[in-house]
Amino acid sequence: MAVYEGMFILDPAKFARDPSAAAQQVADLITAHGGSVLAARLWDERKLAYPIKGNKKGVYWLTYFKMPGGNLVPFERQCEITDEIIRKLVLTVDARIADALVQHALAGEAAPKRTAAPPSPAPAH
């Protein structure tokens, strides 16, 4: 089974009403197509570059999963017709770095958010 990285843009209104159900929808689709979720987490909520299905914002949900390669096309088709998912991108992960990416994703929720340092003042002449 190959390892995949999926970035799913979820409908923000449906996610706001029930975050666990909206995120569970992605996991359920993966398991329904013979896959298993390795790591899943909220990435961010952002303004979209252009409206998609009437949405100006989207909730980005990052998921790493294993799935037989033959099941990927039906899985992607099902994602396209699922109301909670407004866009998706699925990439194959190189087997040599799959474990490191999954560990990084699992640790990402616990890591504190870094804030940018204020710019240093310009030297006076």
Residue pairs with C-beta under 8 A, 6 or more apart in sequence:
1 35
1 66
1 67
1 68
1 69
2 66
2 67
2 68
2 69
2 92
2 93
2 95
3 38
3 64
3 65
3 66
3 92
3 93
3 95
3 98
3 102
4 64
4 65
4 66
4 67
4 72
4 90
4 91
4 92
4 93
5 62
5 63
5 64
5 90
5 91
5 93
5 101
6 26
6 62
6 63
6 64
6 65
6 88
6 89
6 90
6 91
7 43
7 60
7 61
7 62
7 63
7 88
7 89
8 26
8 60
8 61
8 63
8 79
8 85
8 87
8 88
9 48
9 52
9 58
9 59
9 60
9 61
9 85
9 86
9 87
9 88
10 22
10 23
10 26
10 58
10 59
10 60
10 61
10 84
10 85
10 86
11 22
11 53
11 55
11 58
11 59
11 83
11 84
11 85
11 86
12 45
12 55
12 57
12 58
12 59
13 55
14 22
14 83
14 84
15 22
15 23
15 59
15 84
19 42
22 59
22 84
23 40
23 42
23 61
25 82
25 84
25 85
26 40
26 61
26 63
26 84
26 85
27 37
27 40
27 63
29 75
29 78
29 79
29 82
30 36
30 37
30 63
30 65
30 67
30 75
31 37
32 78
33 67
33 71
33 72
33 74
33 75
33 78
34 67
34 68
34 71
35 65
35 66
35 67
35 68
35 71
35 75
36 65
36 66
36 67
37 63
37 64
37 65
38 64
38 65
38 66
38 102
39 62
39 63
39 64
39 102
39 105
39 106
40 61
40 62
40 63
40 64
40 105
41 61
41 62
41 105
41 106
41 108
41 109
42 59
42 60
42 61
42 62
42 109
43 60
43 61
43 62
44 59
44 60
45 57
45 58
45 59
45 60
46 57
46 58
46 60
47 56
47 57
48 55
48 56
48 57
48 58
52 58
52 86
52 87
53 86
55 86
58 86
58 87
62 105
64 93
64 98
64 101
64 102
64 105
67 75
72 90
75 90
76 88
76 90
79 85
79 88
80 88
93 101
